[in-house]
Amino acid sequence: MPSKKTPPMRDQTKSTSPELDLIRTLADILNETGLSEIELEQKGSRVRVSRTMTAVATVAHQAPAHHAPVAAPVAAPAVAKVSEAEHAGTVKSPMVGTIYMASGPGNPNFIEIGSEVKQGQTLLIIEAMKTMNQIPSPVAGKVIRIHVENGDPVEYGAALVTIE
């Protein structure tokens, strides 16, 4: 009678699915190349891995101001971003996903800066796991800031819109 061989022990830190292996590989490529986002589509499946690079965006945004002192322009936006993100009327992302400002290509955006919104009105859509999630306004008021753009990847807790 042949003896049964026990399967080798798997390393618990390694993934057990090809999907997770693919995501780890793409994340490694991001780290090696310094890219902020990478997307792969094959056999009808699409995987996008991205990371936020706020320091790079701030530096790139401030580069044209050659005549200003270096310390002042960098410090001022950081303080402003913190206060805007912590504004009482700031709507934050309830999930990780991709931002869509309209219900479909060619359709008008749900909101614009200066728009008056009602409580429960759709502000934007976040696509997560191929599911479109409408993000409703928690309060009625005027949109004073839109922190994201169409197609942006967004993290949990990131500022989306500020309503006053």
PyMOL commands that place a pseudoatom at each C-alpha (Angstrom):
pseudoatom trace, name=CA, resn=MET, resi=1, chain=A, elem=C, hetatm=0, pos=[0.000, 0.000, 0.000]
pseudoatom trace, name=CA, resn=PRO, resi=2, chain=A, elem=C, hetatm=0, pos=[1.544, 3.327, -1.060]
pseudoatom trace, name=CA, resn=SER, resi=3, chain=A, elem=C, hetatm=0, pos=[2.080, 5.823, 1.726]
pseudoatom trace, name=CA, resn=LYS, resi=4, chain=A, elem=C, hetatm=0, pos=[0.404, 9.193, 1.624]
pseudoatom trace, name=CA, resn=LYS, resi=5, chain=A, elem=C, hetatm=0, pos=[2.689, 12.141, 1.275]
pseudoatom trace, name=CA, resn=THR, resi=6, chain=A, elem=C, hetatm=0, pos=[1.798, 15.171, 3.294]
pseudoatom trace, name=CA, resn=PRO, resi=7, chain=A, elem=C, hetatm=0, pos=[1.776, 18.408, 1.313]
pseudoatom trace, name=CA, resn=PRO, resi=8, chain=A, elem=C, hetatm=0, pos=[4.629, 20.779, 2.096]
pseudoatom trace, name=CA, resn=MET, resi=9, chain=A, elem=C, hetatm=0, pos=[3.858, 23.536, 4.594]
pseudoatom trace, name=CA, resn=ARG, resi=10, chain=A, elem=C, hetatm=0, pos=[3.102, 26.862, 2.922]
pseudoatom trace, name=CA, resn=ASP, resi=11, chain=A, elem=C, hetatm=0, pos=[4.748, 29.998, 4.128]
pseudoatom trace, name=CA, resn=GLN, resi=12, chain=A, elem=C, hetatm=0, pos=[1.868, 31.943, 5.725]
pseudoatom trace, name=CA, resn=THR, resi=13, chain=A, elem=C, hetatm=0, pos=[3.332, 35.293, 4.621]
pseudoatom trace, name=CA, resn=LYS, resi=14, chain=A, elem=C, hetatm=0, pos=[3.051, 34.343, 0.941]
pseudoatom trace, name=CA, resn=SER, resi=15, chain=A, elem=C, hetatm=0, pos=[-0.213, 34.686, -0.928]
pseudoatom trace, name=CA, resn=THR, resi=16, chain=A, elem=C, hetatm=0, pos=[-2.194, 31.613, -1.821]
pseudoatom trace, name=CA, resn=SER, resi=17, chain=A, elem=C, hetatm=0, pos=[-3.806, 32.934, -4.978]
pseudoatom trace, name=CA, resn=PRO, resi=18, chain=A, elem=C, hetatm=0, pos=[-2.510, 33.977, -8.380]
pseudoatom trace, name=CA, resn=GLU, resi=19, chain=A, elem=C, hetatm=0, pos=[-4.448, 37.255, -8.071]
pseudoatom trace, name=CA, resn=LEU, resi=20, chain=A, elem=C, hetatm=0, pos=[-2.579, 38.280, -4.929]
pseudoatom trace, name=CA, resn=ASP, resi=21, chain=A, elem=C, hetatm=0, pos=[0.723, 37.212, -6.497]
pseudoatom trace, name=CA, resn=LEU, resi=22, chain=A, elem=C, hetatm=0, pos=[-0.054, 39.465, -9.487]
pseudoatom trace, name=CA, resn=ILE, resi=23, chain=A, elem=C, hetatm=0, pos=[-0.878, 42.423, -7.205]
pseudoatom trace, name=CA, resn=ARG, resi=24, chain=A, elem=C, hetatm=0, pos=[2.359, 41.902, -5.244]
pseudoatom trace, name=CA, resn=THR, resi=25, chain=A, elem=C, hetatm=0, pos=[4.345, 41.726, -8.488]
pseudoatom trace, name=CA, resn=LEU, resi=26, chain=A, elem=C, hetatm=0, pos=[2.760, 44.960, -9.760]
pseudoatom trace, name=CA, resn=ALA, resi=27, chain=A, elem=C, hetatm=0, pos=[3.422, 46.655, -6.401]
pseudoatom trace, name=CA, resn=ASP, resi=28, chain=A, elem=C, hetatm=0, pos=[7.073, 45.576, -6.603]
pseudoatom trace, name=CA, resn=ILE, resi=29, chain=A, elem=C, hetatm=0, pos=[7.300, 47.089, -10.098]
pseudoatom trace, name=CA, resn=LEU, resi=30, chain=A, elem=C, hetatm=0, pos=[5.855, 50.374, -8.708]
pseudoatom trace, name=CA, resn=ASN, resi=31, chain=A, elem=C, hetatm=0, pos=[8.522, 50.433, -6.009]
pseudoatom trace, name=CA, resn=GLU, resi=32, chain=A, elem=C, hetatm=0, pos=[11.362, 49.582, -8.396]
pseudoatom trace, name=CA, resn=THR, resi=33, chain=A, elem=C, hetatm=0, pos=[10.405, 52.121, -11.066]
pseudoatom trace, name=CA, resn=GLY, resi=34, chain=A, elem=C, hetatm=0, pos=[9.085, 54.934, -8.892]
pseudoatom trace, name=CA, resn=LEU, resi=35, chain=A, elem=C, hetatm=0, pos=[5.773, 54.999, -10.783]
pseudoatom trace, name=CA, resn=SER, resi=36, chain=A, elem=C, hetatm=0, pos=[2.632, 56.047, -8.952]
pseudoatom trace, name=CA, resn=GLU, resi=37, chain=A, elem=C, hetatm=0, pos=[0.235, 53.760, -10.836]
pseudoatom trace, name=CA, resn=ILE, resi=38, chain=A, elem=C, hetatm=0, pos=[0.314, 50.649, -12.999]
pseudoatom trace, name=CA, resn=GLU, resi=39, chain=A, elem=C, hetatm=0, pos=[-2.560, 48.903, -14.771]
pseudoatom trace, name=CA, resn=LEU, resi=40, chain=A, elem=C, hetatm=0, pos=[-2.679, 45.486, -16.433]
pseudoatom trace, name=CA, resn=GLU, resi=41, chain=A, elem=C, hetatm=0, pos=[-5.527, 44.102, -18.518]
pseudoatom trace, name=CA, resn=GLN, resi=42, chain=A, elem=C, hetatm=0, pos=[-5.561, 40.526, -19.737]
pseudoatom trace, name=CA, resn=LYS, resi=43, chain=A, elem=C, hetatm=0, pos=[-8.166, 37.872, -20.432]
pseudoatom trace, name=CA, resn=GLY, resi=44, chain=A, elem=C, hetatm=0, pos=[-11.024, 40.234, -19.597]
pseudoatom trace, name=CA, resn=SER, resi=45, chain=A, elem=C, hetatm=0, pos=[-9.639, 41.154, -16.171]
pseudoatom trace, name=CA, resn=ARG, resi=46, chain=A, elem=C, hetatm=0, pos=[-8.173, 44.506, -15.257]
pseudoatom trace, name=CA, resn=VAL, resi=47, chain=A, elem=C, hetatm=0, pos=[-5.921, 45.172, -12.273]
pseudoatom trace, name=CA, resn=ARG, resi=48, chain=A, elem=C, hetatm=0, pos=[-4.724, 48.627, -11.274]
pseudoatom trace, name=CA, resn=VAL, resi=49, chain=A, elem=C, hetatm=0, pos=[-2.282, 49.202, -8.435]
pseudoatom trace, name=CA, resn=SER, resi=50, chain=A, elem=C, hetatm=0, pos=[-1.590, 52.757, -7.367]
pseudoatom trace, name=CA, resn=ARG, resi=51, chain=A, elem=C, hetatm=0, pos=[-0.079, 54.684, -4.528]
pseudoatom trace, name=CA, resn=THR, resi=52, chain=A, elem=C, hetatm=0, pos=[-0.417, 58.288, -3.500]
pseudoatom trace, name=CA, resn=MET, resi=53, chain=A, elem=C, hetatm=0, pos=[2.626, 60.464, -3.832]
pseudoatom trace, name=CA, resn=THR, resi=54, chain=A, elem=C, hetatm=0, pos=[1.543, 63.695, -2.128]
pseudoatom trace, name=CA, resn=ALA, resi=55, chain=A, elem=C, hetatm=0, pos=[5.070, 65.007, -1.548]
pseudoatom trace, name=CA, resn=VAL, resi=56, chain=A, elem=C, hetatm=0, pos=[5.916, 64.712, -5.234]
pseudoatom trace, name=CA, resn=ALA, resi=57, chain=A, elem=C, hetatm=0, pos=[2.679, 66.438, -6.252]
pseudoatom trace, name=CA, resn=THR, resi=58, chain=A, elem=C, hetatm=0, pos=[3.338, 69.324, -3.862]
pseudoatom trace, name=CA, resn=VAL, resi=59, chain=A, elem=C, hetatm=0, pos=[6.891, 69.798, -5.111]
pseudoatom trace, name=CA, resn=ALA, resi=60, chain=A, elem=C, hetatm=0, pos=[5.828, 69.603, -8.760]
pseudoatom trace, name=CA, resn=HIS, resi=61, chain=A, elem=C, hetatm=0, pos=[3.038, 72.116, -8.126]
pseudoatom trace, name=CA, resn=GLN, resi=62, chain=A, elem=C, hetatm=0, pos=[5.449, 74.586, -6.527]
pseudoatom trace, name=CA, resn=ALA, resi=63, chain=A, elem=C, hetatm=0, pos=[8.242, 74.279, -9.126]
pseudoatom trace, name=CA, resn=PRO, resi=64, chain=A, elem=C, hetatm=0, pos=[7.179, 77.300, -11.303]
pseudoatom trace, name=CA, resn=ALA, resi=65, chain=A, elem=C, hetatm=0, pos=[7.530, 79.717, -8.358]
pseudoatom trace, name=CA, resn=HIS, resi=66, chain=A, elem=C, hetatm=0, pos=[11.262, 80.389, -8.847]
pseudoatom trace, name=CA, resn=HIS, resi=67, chain=A, elem=C, hetatm=0, pos=[11.184, 83.880, -7.392]
pseudoatom trace, name=CA, resn=ALA, resi=68, chain=A, elem=C, hetatm=0, pos=[9.577, 82.882, -4.055]
pseudoatom trace, name=CA, resn=PRO, resi=69, chain=A, elem=C, hetatm=0, pos=[11.549, 81.626, -1.048]
pseudoatom trace, name=CA, resn=VAL, resi=70, chain=A, elem=C, hetatm=0, pos=[11.665, 77.835, -0.991]
pseudoatom trace, name=CA, resn=ALA, resi=71, chain=A, elem=C, hetatm=0, pos=[10.438, 77.320, 2.594]
pseudoatom trace, name=CA, resn=ALA, resi=72, chain=A, elem=C, hetatm=0, pos=[7.354, 79.553, 2.396]
pseudoatom trace, name=CA, resn=PRO, resi=73, chain=A, elem=C, hetatm=0, pos=[5.574, 78.009, -0.653]
pseudoatom trace, name=CA, resn=VAL, resi=74, chain=A, elem=C, hetatm=0, pos=[6.078, 74.447, 0.569]
pseudoatom trace, name=CA, resn=ALA, resi=75, chain=A, elem=C, hetatm=0, pos=[4.832, 75.158, 4.103]
pseudoatom trace, name=CA, resn=ALA, resi=76, chain=A, elem=C, hetatm=0, pos=[1.773, 77.193, 3.118]
pseudoatom trace, name=CA, resn=PRO, resi=77, chain=A, elem=C, hetatm=0, pos=[-0.014, 74.539, 0.972]
pseudoatom trace, name=CA, resn=ALA, resi=78, chain=A, elem=C, hetatm=0, pos=[0.624, 71.847, 3.604]
pseudoatom trace, name=CA, resn=VAL, resi=79, chain=A, elem=C, hetatm=0, pos=[-1.129, 73.930, 6.260]
pseudoatom trace, name=CA, resn=ALA, resi=80, chain=A, elem=C, hetatm=0, pos=[-3.973, 74.788, 3.881]
pseudoatom trace, name=CA, resn=LYS, resi=81, chain=A, elem=C, hetatm=0, pos=[-4.502, 71.142, 2.881]
pseudoatom trace, name=CA, resn=VAL, resi=82, chain=A, elem=C, hetatm=0, pos=[-4.700, 70.014, 6.495]
pseudoatom trace, name=CA, resn=SER, resi=83, chain=A, elem=C, hetatm=0, pos=[-7.285, 72.666, 7.390]
pseudoatom trace, name=CA, resn=GLU, resi=84, chain=A, elem=C, hetatm=0, pos=[-9.389, 72.006, 4.263]
pseudoatom trace, name=CA, resn=ALA, resi=85, chain=A, elem=C, hetatm=0, pos=[-9.299, 68.233, 4.788]
pseudoatom trace, name=CA, resn=GLU, resi=86, chain=A, elem=C, hetatm=0, pos=[-10.330, 68.751, 8.421]
pseudoatom trace, name=CA, resn=HIS, resi=87, chain=A, elem=C, hetatm=0, pos=[-13.098, 71.246, 7.531]
pseudoatom trace, name=CA, resn=ALA, resi=88, chain=A, elem=C, hetatm=0, pos=[-16.385, 70.187, 9.157]
pseudoatom trace, name=CA, resn=GLY, resi=89, chain=A, elem=C, hetatm=0, pos=[-18.084, 70.005, 5.756]
pseudoatom trace, name=CA, resn=THR, resi=90, chain=A, elem=C, hetatm=0, pos=[-15.464, 67.782, 4.115]
pseudoatom trace, name=CA, resn=VAL, resi=91, chain=A, elem=C, hetatm=0, pos=[-16.885, 64.537, 2.739]
pseudoatom trace, name=CA, resn=LYS, resi=92, chain=A, elem=C, hetatm=0, pos=[-14.339, 61.733, 3.028]
pseudoatom trace, name=CA, resn=SER, resi=93, chain=A, elem=C, hetatm=0, pos=[-14.057, 58.563, 1.014]
pseudoatom trace, name=CA, resn=PRO, resi=94, chain=A, elem=C, hetatm=0, pos=[-15.739, 55.567, 2.642]
pseudoatom trace, name=CA, resn=MET, resi=95, chain=A, elem=C, hetatm=0, pos=[-13.687, 53.156, 0.515]
pseudoatom trace, name=CA, resn=VAL, resi=96, chain=A, elem=C, hetatm=0, pos=[-10.736, 52.616, -1.805]
pseudoatom trace, name=CA, resn=GLY, resi=97, chain=A, elem=C, hetatm=0, pos=[-11.563, 52.926, -5.503]
pseudoatom trace, name=CA, resn=THR, resi=98, chain=A, elem=C, hetatm=0, pos=[-11.645, 55.092, -8.615]
pseudoatom trace, name=CA, resn=ILE, resi=99, chain=A, elem=C, hetatm=0, pos=[-13.477, 58.431, -8.788]
pseudoatom trace, name=CA, resn=TYR, resi=100, chain=A, elem=C, hetatm=0, pos=[-16.085, 59.161, -11.452]
pseudoatom trace, name=CA, resn=MET, resi=101, chain=A, elem=C, hetatm=0, pos=[-17.547, 62.672, -11.484]
pseudoatom trace, name=CA, resn=ALA, resi=102, chain=A, elem=C, hetatm=0, pos=[-20.443, 61.808, -13.854]
pseudoatom trace, name=CA, resn=SER, resi=103, chain=A, elem=C, hetatm=0, pos=[-22.829, 58.897, -14.352]
pseudoatom trace, name=CA, resn=GLY, resi=104, chain=A, elem=C, hetatm=0, pos=[-21.181, 58.047, -17.670]
pseudoatom trace, name=CA, resn=PRO, resi=105, chain=A, elem=C, hetatm=0, pos=[-18.860, 59.316, -20.394]
pseudoatom trace, name=CA, resn=GLY, resi=106, chain=A, elem=C, hetatm=0, pos=[-20.255, 62.458, -21.999]
pseudoatom trace, name=CA, resn=ASN, resi=107, chain=A, elem=C, hetatm=0, pos=[-22.719, 63.071, -19.154]
pseudoatom trace, name=CA, resn=PRO, resi=108, chain=A, elem=C, hetatm=0, pos=[-22.464, 66.255, -17.061]
pseudoatom trace, name=CA, resn=ASN, resi=109, chain=A, elem=C, hetatm=0, pos=[-20.666, 66.060, -13.713]
pseudoatom trace, name=CA, resn=PHE, resi=110, chain=A, elem=C, hetatm=0, pos=[-22.856, 65.530, -10.651]
pseudoatom trace, name=CA, resn=ILE, resi=111, chain=A, elem=C, hetatm=0, pos=[-21.403, 68.666, -9.023]
pseudoatom trace, name=CA, resn=GLU, resi=112, chain=A, elem=C, hetatm=0, pos=[-19.212, 71.668, -9.782]
pseudoatom trace, name=CA, resn=ILE, resi=113, chain=A, elem=C, hetatm=0, pos=[-17.602, 74.210, -7.461]
pseudoatom trace, name=CA, resn=GLY, resi=114, chain=A, elem=C, hetatm=0, pos=[-20.396, 76.569, -6.420]
pseudoatom trace, name=CA, resn=SER, resi=115, chain=A, elem=C, hetatm=0, pos=[-23.157, 73.965, -6.884]
pseudoatom trace, name=CA, resn=GLU, resi=116, chain=A, elem=C, hetatm=0, pos=[-25.934, 73.936, -4.303]
pseudoatom trace, name=CA, resn=VAL, resi=117, chain=A, elem=C, hetatm=0, pos=[-26.523, 70.361, -3.132]
pseudoatom trace, name=CA, resn=LYS, resi=118, chain=A, elem=C, hetatm=0, pos=[-29.279, 68.745, -1.091]
pseudoatom trace, name=CA, resn=GLN, resi=119, chain=A, elem=C, hetatm=0, pos=[-28.737, 66.180, 1.622]
pseudoatom trace, name=CA, resn=GLY, resi=120, chain=A, elem=C, hetatm=0, pos=[-28.641, 62.738, -0.027]
pseudoatom trace, name=CA, resn=GLN, resi=121, chain=A, elem=C, hetatm=0, pos=[-27.827, 64.100, -3.497]
pseudoatom trace, name=CA, resn=THR, resi=122, chain=A, elem=C, hetatm=0, pos=[-25.131, 62.129, -5.355]
pseudoatom trace, name=CA, resn=LEU, resi=123, chain=A, elem=C, hetatm=0, pos=[-21.803, 63.982, -5.288]
pseudoatom trace, name=CA, resn=LEU, resi=124, chain=A, elem=C, hetatm=0, pos=[-19.740, 61.470, -7.269]
pseudoatom trace, name=CA, resn=ILE, resi=125, chain=A, elem=C, hetatm=0, pos=[-19.253, 57.740, -7.819]
pseudoatom trace, name=CA, resn=ILE, resi=126, chain=A, elem=C, hetatm=0, pos=[-16.482, 55.524, -6.494]
pseudoatom trace, name=CA, resn=GLU, resi=127, chain=A, elem=C, hetatm=0, pos=[-15.877, 52.332, -8.449]
pseudoatom trace, name=CA, resn=ALA, resi=128, chain=A, elem=C, hetatm=0, pos=[-14.637, 49.551, -6.207]
pseudoatom trace, name=CA, resn=MET, resi=129, chain=A, elem=C, hetatm=0, pos=[-14.377, 45.928, -7.330]
pseudoatom trace, name=CA, resn=LYS, resi=130, chain=A, elem=C, hetatm=0, pos=[-16.368, 46.751, -10.512]
pseudoatom trace, name=CA, resn=THR, resi=131, chain=A, elem=C, hetatm=0, pos=[-19.236, 48.103, -8.403]
pseudoatom trace, name=CA, resn=MET, resi=132, chain=A, elem=C, hetatm=0, pos=[-20.340, 51.704, -8.837]
pseudoatom trace, name=CA, resn=ASN, resi=133, chain=A, elem=C, hetatm=0, pos=[-20.979, 53.276, -5.409]
pseudoatom trace, name=CA, resn=GLN, resi=134, chain=A, elem=C, hetatm=0, pos=[-22.834, 56.583, -5.326]
pseudoatom trace, name=CA, resn=ILE, resi=135, chain=A, elem=C, hetatm=0, pos=[-21.503, 58.912, -2.639]
pseudoatom trace, name=CA, resn=PRO, resi=136, chain=A, elem=C, hetatm=0, pos=[-24.359, 61.012, -1.230]
pseudoatom trace, name=CA, resn=SER, resi=137, chain=A, elem=C, hetatm=0, pos=[-24.062, 64.447, 0.327]
pseudoatom trace, name=CA, resn=PRO, resi=138, chain=A, elem=C, hetatm=0, pos=[-24.363, 64.176, 4.117]
pseudoatom trace, name=CA, resn=VAL, resi=139, chain=A, elem=C, hetatm=0, pos=[-25.648, 67.769, 4.334]
pseudoatom trace, name=CA, resn=ALA, resi=140, chain=A, elem=C, hetatm=0, pos=[-27.286, 70.453, 2.222]
pseudoatom trace, name=CA, resn=GLY, resi=141, chain=A, elem=C, hetatm=0, pos=[-25.078, 73.349, 1.198]
pseudoatom trace, name=CA, resn=LYS, resi=142, chain=A, elem=C, hetatm=0, pos=[-22.731, 74.842, -1.365]
pseudoatom trace, name=CA, resn=VAL, resi=143, chain=A, elem=C, hetatm=0, pos=[-19.754, 72.953, -2.849]
pseudoatom trace, name=CA, resn=ILE, resi=144, chain=A, elem=C, hetatm=0, pos=[-16.697, 75.083, -2.093]
pseudoatom trace, name=CA, resn=ARG, resi=145, chain=A, elem=C, hetatm=0, pos=[-13.951, 72.599, -3.018]
pseudoatom trace, name=CA, resn=ILE, resi=146, chain=A, elem=C, hetatm=0, pos=[-13.605, 69.400, -5.027]
pseudoatom trace, name=CA, resn=HIS, resi=147, chain=A, elem=C, hetatm=0, pos=[-10.461, 67.576, -3.885]
pseudoatom trace, name=CA, resn=VAL, resi=148, chain=A, elem=C, hetatm=0, pos=[-10.461, 64.859, -6.601]
pseudoatom trace, name=CA, resn=GLU, resi=149, chain=A, elem=C, hetatm=0, pos=[-10.691, 64.608, -10.369]
pseudoatom trace, name=CA, resn=ASN, resi=150, chain=A, elem=C, hetatm=0, pos=[-12.391, 62.156, -12.681]
pseudoatom trace, name=CA, resn=GLY, resi=151, chain=A, elem=C, hetatm=0, pos=[-10.433, 58.895, -12.891]
pseudoatom trace, name=CA, resn=ASP, resi=152, chain=A, elem=C, hetatm=0, pos=[-8.342, 59.556, -9.765]
pseudoatom trace, name=CA, resn=PRO, resi=153, chain=A, elem=C, hetatm=0, pos=[-7.601, 56.619, -7.487]
pseudoatom trace, name=CA, resn=VAL, resi=154, chain=A, elem=C, hetatm=0, pos=[-8.779, 57.353, -3.951]
pseudoatom trace, name=CA, resn=GLU, resi=155, chain=A, elem=C, hetatm=0, pos=[-7.882, 55.892, -0.560]
pseudoatom trace, name=CA, resn=TYR, resi=156, chain=A, elem=C, hetatm=0, pos=[-10.157, 55.294, 2.414]
pseudoatom trace, name=CA, resn=GLY, resi=157, chain=A, elem=C, hetatm=0, pos=[-10.604, 58.530, 4.377]
pseudoatom trace, name=CA, resn=ALA, resi=158, chain=A, elem=C, hetatm=0, pos=[-9.309, 60.817, 1.613]
pseudoatom trace, name=CA, resn=ALA, resi=159, chain=A, elem=C, hetatm=0, pos=[-11.035, 64.195, 1.239]
pseudoatom trace, name=CA, resn=LEU, resi=160, chain=A, elem=C, hetatm=0, pos=[-13.461, 64.182, -1.703]
pseudoatom trace, name=CA, resn=VAL, resi=161, chain=A, elem=C, hetatm=0, pos=[-15.576, 67.347, -1.498]
pseudoatom trace, name=CA, resn=THR, resi=162, chain=A, elem=C, hetatm=0, pos=[-15.994, 70.232, 0.929]
pseudoatom trace, name=CA, resn=ILE, resi=163, chain=A, elem=C, hetatm=0, pos=[-19.514, 71.578, 1.441]
pseudoatom trace, name=CA, resn=GLU, resi=164, chain=A, elem=C, hetatm=0, pos=[-20.301, 74.766, 3.345]
for i in range(1, 164): cmd.bond("trace and resi %d" % i, "trace and resi %d" % (i + 1))
show_as sticks, trace
zoom trace
